[in-house]
Amino acid sequence: MNKEEFVSYISGQHKCTKKEAERIINIFSTSVIGAIEEGKEISLAGFGIFSINKLAARKGRNPRSGEGLDIPAHNQPRFKAGSKLKVTCNK
């Protein structure tokens, strides 16, 4: 489901306009991105946890040439599904 389809889904489920549904999605996504950017972890009970996974620098290998390369340290976004979400996915 892409964003447009999700907007339609939300507006249908919650009896709001598509414009309101899109605004809600935009508020949620920009807020999550902003909080993660500030280094905060977001925990939504039953849904999941948004956080940052700090990866250390390491050696890698180009799979085509086999040549070694350095992979710099970086932060990676992480989402860990909550119990309610896991149960729903496994019905």
Stockholm file with secondary structure:
# STOCKHOLM 1.0

chainA/1-91         MNKEEFVSYISGQHKCTKKEAERIINIFSTSVIGAIEEGKEISLAGFGIFSINKLAARKGRNPRSGEGLDIPAHNQPRFKAGSKLKVTCNK
#=GR chainA/1-91 SS CCHHHHHHHHHHHHTCCHHHHHHHHHHHHHHHHHHHHTTCCEEETTTEEEEEEEECCEEEECTTTCCEEEECCEEEEEEEECHHHHHHHTC
#=GC SS_cons        CCHHHHHHHHHHHHTCCHHHHHHHHHHHHHHHHHHHHTTCCEEETTTEEEEEEEECCEEEECTTTCCEEEECCEEEEEEEECHHHHHHHTC
//
